[in-house]
Structures are given as C-alpha cells and as structure tokens.
C-alpha cells in the first residue's frame, strides 16, 4: 500500500503524555485522497554499490475538491476522462515500488479508489512532512540569512542591519555568484523529519503530529512514513480528547414481552400462597 497521504494543516495545540511530559501538537485534517490514474514505469534504484531496475507504479492523487470549471483546461480534460464531475485543488504523483512478482499481476491500486487514513498511518508511526513555508516578502540579510549586522555605536547610525562588504577591490572587480544578499524569502519547499503520529481519529479524519509543520494554516501538506515507530502514550483526559463510553443497548420489545410472561406465573403463585395462609389462619 502507499506510504504517502495528503492532508490540510490546522492549528497548533498541546498535549500531555502519561508520564506528564508536555508535547507541541499540530492538528491536521485529511480530506479525500482520490486516485485519478496509474502508470507503470521502471526506476533505477541504487542498491549497495550497484544500480538495479525496479518496477514502480506512479499514482496520480487528487486532493481537495473544487469546482471543475475553476480548474485549468488541460487538467479539466484529464479529470473528465477519469470520470469525475468535480475538480481538485492539487494533483500530485506518488511512487509505489512493486516486487518482481507483482509486476505481471493485478495492480494493488486502481483509478477511482479513495485512499483512507487508516490504510496509511497508525499511531506511533514516524513520518516526514513536506510543505511550503510562509512567504515573508522582501527581507534583509539579518532575517533572511541570520547575519549579525553592523556595529550599533561609534557613529554607525544607519548601519546596524546593513549587509556590509559584498566583494573585493579591482581584482576580481565583481560580485561572485551565490553571494547571500537581501531579497525575497519564504514560499520554499521544506521537509521536517522525525515527527511522530500521536493520535488518529478515523471518524473525523483528524491526525495529531508531535511537532511544528511548515506552511500556513489550511495549507496542503504531504505526509510520508519513514518505516520507523516511536511509542508515545497520551493522557487523553488531560489532552482534551473525548473518551468514548460504550452505550448500553435498550431492551427490545420481544425481551420485554418475555419478562412480562415470566413475571405473570410468579404473581399467580403468590396469590395461591396467600389463599392457603388465610385458610390455615381460619382453621
């Protein structure tokens, strides 16, 4: 099965473990991940010191519903050919490596299939999350690159946040490419690793991730399993998770009728015993 699923970033909160440790939590909501199409390809993969050809299945997954008329025309034609009457906010490809035995067999994923949350993630899975960082516009070198800036005293009234020297003298007489300078920052693809899934709710499609995630609220993120696990037990009552209590089933009409039938003979026996007692007292 796939090891990747798309979700929507929510707000941050906090939770507590059973040991009393406080954790930063990012709440994410998983919408429908629908497979639009699949394609078999062969990928060159490095194994030890050699490269081998391994079969791979590319799955086009559409996430987030929107009106079909608001999608670009090339994507609109592709979506209509797949048999959908609505559009998607984004369409991304996900790789699924196949075994050599599965290459000639029936594909595990078919177009039109919906990838469920429980099919990909479990509580305790370690994941990596990829998202687009917030845009910060045109920023200086101190905010963009973390430079120290210039001196604050000795008459340097207008140099505290300046970049300083950007090159040499006549030789080489130019600024080298790649010099860190002021400019636009943000809106970059950033991947955060070694995060842990601490809570899942299959009914509300909610996922709690231990740690911060790049991107703004309601942005689309990509969650990928790493194959490792980390055991974290939450204190559900302290973390504000609603505990589900089992509801006792109400007795059916048949059961109530049977109880009535069973109680009727007991009433008759009680009346008979009362009559015997009154006769004995008279005698």
C-alpha positions as CSV (number, residue, x, y, z in Angstrom):
1,X,0.0,0.0,0.0
2,X,1.0,3.6,-0.4
3,X,3.2,5.2,2.3
4,X,2.1,8.8,1.5
5,X,-1.0,10.8,2.1
6,X,-2.0,14.4,1.7
7,X,-3.6,16.5,4.5
8,X,-4.6,20.0,5.5
9,X,-2.6,21.8,8.2
10,X,-4.6,23.0,11.1
11,X,-3.8,24.9,14.3
12,X,-1.2,24.1,16.9
13,X,-2.1,22.9,20.4
14,X,-0.6,20.9,23.2
15,X,-1.0,17.5,24.7
16,X,0.4,15.6,27.7
17,X,1.7,12.1,27.9
18,X,1.0,9.6,30.7
19,X,4.5,10.5,32.2
20,X,3.4,14.2,32.5
21,X,5.5,15.4,29.6
22,X,4.0,18.3,27.5
23,X,4.2,17.9,23.7
24,X,3.6,20.5,21.0
25,X,0.9,19.2,18.6
26,X,-0.1,20.2,15.1
27,X,-3.6,19.2,14.2
28,X,-4.2,18.1,10.6
29,X,-7.3,17.1,8.7
30,X,-7.3,14.5,6.0
31,X,-9.6,15.0,3.1
32,X,-10.4,12.5,0.3
33,X,-7.2,11.3,-1.5
34,X,-8.6,10.0,-4.8
35,X,-6.5,8.1,-7.4
36,X,-7.0,9.7,-10.8
37,X,-4.7,7.4,-12.8
38,X,-1.9,4.9,-12.6
39,X,1.1,4.3,-14.8
40,X,3.8,1.5,-14.6
41,X,7.4,2.6,-15.0
42,X,10.8,1.3,-14.3
43,X,13.0,3.2,-11.9
44,X,16.8,3.0,-11.5
45,X,17.5,2.4,-7.7
46,X,20.8,2.2,-6.0
47,X,21.4,-1.0,-4.0
48,X,24.7,-1.2,-2.2
49,X,27.2,-0.2,-4.9
50,X,25.1,-1.2,-7.9
51,X,22.1,0.3,-9.7
52,X,19.1,-2.0,-10.4
53,X,16.0,-1.6,-12.4
54,X,12.9,-1.9,-10.2
55,X,9.2,-1.7,-11.3
56,X,7.3,1.2,-9.9
57,X,3.7,2.4,-10.0
58,X,3.1,6.1,-10.3
59,X,-0.3,7.1,-8.8
60,X,-1.8,10.5,-9.6
61,X,-3.7,11.5,-6.4
62,X,-6.1,14.4,-6.4
63,X,-6.7,16.2,-3.1
64,X,-9.2,18.8,-2.1
65,X,-12.5,19.3,-4.0
66,X,-13.3,22.4,-6.0
67,X,-15.5,23.3,-9.0
68,X,-14.5,21.7,-12.3
69,X,-14.9,25.0,-14.2
70,X,-12.3,26.6,-12.0
71,X,-9.5,24.2,-12.9
72,X,-7.1,24.7,-15.8
73,X,-8.3,23.3,-19.1
74,X,-5.6,20.6,-19.5
75,X,-6.3,19.3,-16.1
76,X,-10.1,19.6,-16.6
77,X,-9.9,17.3,-19.7
78,X,-7.8,14.8,-17.7
79,X,-10.2,14.8,-14.8
80,X,-13.3,14.4,-17.1
81,X,-11.6,11.4,-18.8
82,X,-11.1,9.8,-15.4
83,X,-14.9,10.1,-14.8
84,X,-15.1,12.8,-12.2
85,X,-17.6,15.7,-12.2
86,X,-15.6,17.9,-9.8
87,X,-12.1,19.3,-9.7
88,X,-9.2,19.1,-7.3
89,X,-7.1,21.7,-5.6
90,X,-3.9,19.8,-6.4
91,X,-2.8,16.7,-8.3
92,X,0.5,15.1,-7.2
93,X,2.3,11.9,-8.1
94,X,3.2,9.2,-5.6
95,X,5.5,6.3,-6.2
96,X,4.7,2.8,-5.1
97,X,7.5,0.3,-5.6
98,X,6.4,-3.2,-6.8
99,X,8.0,-6.5,-6.3
100,X,9.1,-8.5,-9.3
101,X,6.2,-10.9,-8.6
102,X,3.7,-8.1,-8.7
103,X,4.9,-6.7,-12.0
104,X,2.7,-9.0,-14.1
105,X,-0.1,-9.3,-11.5
106,X,-3.2,-7.1,-10.9
107,X,-2.3,-3.7,-9.7
108,X,-2.9,-3.1,-5.9
109,X,-4.4,0.4,-6.6
110,X,-6.9,1.3,-9.3
111,X,-8.2,4.6,-10.7
112,X,-11.2,5.9,-8.7
113,X,-10.1,4.4,-5.5
114,X,-10.0,6.5,-2.3
115,X,-7.0,6.2,0.0
116,X,-8.2,6.1,3.6
117,X,-6.4,7.4,6.6
118,X,-6.2,4.0,8.4
119,X,-4.7,2.4,5.3
120,X,-1.5,4.6,5.5
121,X,-1.0,5.9,9.1
122,X,-1.1,4.4,12.6
123,X,-0.4,5.8,16.0
124,X,3.3,5.7,16.7
125,X,4.5,6.0,13.1
126,X,7.5,8.2,12.5
127,X,6.9,10.5,9.5
128,X,8.3,13.3,7.5
129,X,6.1,16.2,6.5
130,X,6.7,18.4,3.4
131,X,5.0,21.8,3.0
132,X,5.5,25.3,1.5
133,X,6.8,27.7,4.1
134,X,5.1,31.1,4.7
135,X,6.0,33.9,2.3
136,X,7.9,36.8,4.1
137,X,8.3,39.1,1.1
138,X,11.4,41.2,0.6
139,X,13.6,40.8,3.7
140,X,17.1,41.9,4.8
141,X,20.1,39.7,5.4
142,X,19.6,39.5,9.1
143,X,16.2,38.0,8.8
144,X,16.8,36.0,5.6
145,X,20.3,34.6,6.4
146,X,20.8,35.3,10.1
147,X,23.7,37.7,9.7
148,X,24.9,39.7,12.7
149,X,24.7,43.2,11.1
150,X,27.0,46.1,11.7
151,X,28.1,48.0,14.9
152,X,25.5,49.9,16.9
153,X,27.9,52.6,18.2
154,X,30.8,54.7,17.1
155,X,28.7,56.9,14.8
156,X,27.3,54.0,12.8
157,X,23.7,55.3,13.0
158,X,22.5,53.8,9.7
159,X,24.5,50.5,9.5
160,X,23.0,48.2,12.2
161,X,21.2,46.0,9.8
162,X,23.3,46.5,6.7
163,X,25.0,43.7,4.8
164,X,28.4,45.2,4.8
165,X,31.1,44.5,2.2
166,X,29.9,42.3,-0.7
167,X,33.1,42.0,-2.7
168,X,36.8,42.8,-3.1
169,X,38.6,45.6,-4.9
170,X,39.7,45.9,-8.6
171,X,40.6,42.2,-8.6
172,X,38.2,40.5,-9.3
173,X,36.1,43.6,-9.7
174,X,32.7,41.9,-9.5
175,X,30.4,40.2,-7.0
176,X,30.7,36.4,-7.0
177,X,27.5,34.4,-7.9
178,X,25.7,33.0,-4.9
179,X,26.5,35.8,-2.6
180,X,24.0,36.0,0.2
181,X,22.1,39.3,-0.1
182,X,18.7,40.7,0.7
183,X,15.7,39.5,-1.3
184,X,12.5,37.5,-1.3
185,X,12.3,34.8,1.3
186,X,9.8,32.1,2.1
187,X,7.5,30.0,-0.1
188,X,10.1,27.3,-0.3
189,X,9.5,23.5,-0.1
190,X,10.7,22.4,3.3
191,X,10.7,18.9,4.8
192,X,10.6,18.3,8.5
193,X,11.7,14.8,9.6
194,X,11.5,12.6,12.7
195,X,7.9,13.6,13.6
196,X,5.5,11.2,15.3
197,X,1.8,10.5,14.9
198,X,0.4,10.6,18.4
199,X,-3.4,10.5,17.7
200,X,-5.7,9.4,15.0
201,X,-9.5,9.7,14.6
202,X,-10.9,7.8,11.7
203,X,-14.4,9.3,12.1
204,X,-13.3,12.9,12.0
205,X,-10.2,12.3,9.8
206,X,-8.0,14.1,12.2
207,X,-4.3,13.5,12.8
208,X,-2.2,14.9,15.6
209,X,1.5,15.3,14.8
210,X,4.2,15.8,17.5
211,X,6.0,19.0,16.4
212,X,5.7,22.0,14.1
213,X,5.0,21.7,10.4
214,X,6.0,24.2,7.6
215,X,3.3,26.2,5.9
216,X,0.4,28.5,6.9
217,X,-2.9,27.3,8.3
218,X,-5.2,25.4,5.9
219,X,-2.3,24.8,3.5
220,X,-1.8,21.3,1.9
221,X,1.0,19.2,3.3
222,X,2.5,15.8,2.3
223,X,2.9,13.1,5.0
224,X,5.2,10.2,4.3
225,X,6.0,7.3,6.5
226,X,9.7,6.5,7.2
227,X,9.1,2.9,8.4
228,X,10.2,3.6,12.0
229,X,8.0,3.7,15.1
230,X,8.0,5.7,18.3
231,X,5.9,4.8,21.2
232,X,4.1,7.8,22.8
233,X,1.1,7.2,25.1
234,X,-1.1,10.3,25.5
235,X,-3.1,11.1,28.6
236,X,-6.4,11.5,26.7
237,X,-8.3,13.2,29.6
238,X,-5.5,15.8,30.2
239,X,-5.1,16.3,26.4
240,X,-8.8,17.1,25.9
241,X,-9.6,14.0,23.9
242,X,-13.2,12.9,24.3
243,X,-13.4,9.4,25.8
244,X,-15.9,7.2,24.1
245,X,-18.1,5.4,26.6
246,X,-19.9,2.2,25.5
247,X,-23.7,2.8,25.3
248,X,-25.9,0.0,26.7
249,X,-28.5,-1.3,24.3
250,X,-32.1,-0.7,25.2
251,X,-34.2,-3.9,25.6
252,X,-36.2,-4.9,22.6
253,X,-40.0,-5.5,22.6
254,X,-39.5,-9.2,22.5
255,X,-37.4,-9.2,25.6
256,X,-39.9,-7.0,27.5
257,X,-42.7,-9.3,26.5
258,X,-40.8,-12.4,27.7
259,X,-40.1,-10.7,31.0
260,X,-43.8,-10.0,31.4
261,X,-44.7,-13.6,30.7
262,X,-42.2,-14.8,33.2
263,X,-43.5,-12.5,35.9
264,X,-47.1,-13.5,35.5
265,X,-46.8,-17.0,36.9
266,X,-45.0,-15.6,39.9
267,X,-48.0,-13.4,40.6
268,X,-50.4,-16.4,40.4
269,X,-48.2,-18.4,42.7
270,X,-48.1,-15.5,45.2
271,X,-51.9,-15.3,45.2
272,X,-52.2,-19.1,45.8
273,X,-49.9,-18.9,48.7
274,X,-51.9,-16.0,50.2
275,X,-55.1,-18.1,50.0
276,X,-53.5,-21.1,51.7
277,X,-52.3,-18.8,54.5
278,X,-55.8,-17.3,55.1
279,X,-57.4,-20.8,55.2
280,X,-54.8,-22.0,57.7
281,X,-55.5,-19.0,60.0
282,X,-59.2,-19.6,59.9
283,X,-58.8,-23.2,60.9
